[in-house]
Amino acid sequence: MAKTGQDIRVDVKITNGANKPVTLAIVKGKGHAELNYEIKVTREYNQTVEPTALVGPETLPIISGKLLIELDPGESFSDYFLLNNVYNVSNPGVYIVQVQQEPVAGRAAARSNSIKVVVQ
């Protein structure tokens, strides 16, 4: 639960549940997972939430400078982002957040479970 105007930190942890290594493309450093994943946010009942300028239609994905890391089966990678830097979550309510990473090196996309963030 968060209060309006507070930074809302969302932790992202990807665990390789496959029986073979998987490859992820990541930006070096922690705290900017929005550069590593596609983040989808909706309000409860599938209402649209506006992205901030950081992820608006004029922005391009950052491809250069990404590192490829390999996760062995059972291994995890953790990062985080500030939700309010990526989406306009300034109105009270329930927001549904999901992240995914597009396939790398012929692998399947990685998609998270959805989480609910309550803003009061």
Protein Blocks (a to p, Z undefined) as FASTA:
>chain_A
ZZehiacddddddddfbfbdcdddddedehilmlmpccddddehhiacdddfklmmkbcc
dfehpacddddehiacdddddfklmpcckbgcddddddddddeehiacddddddddddZZ
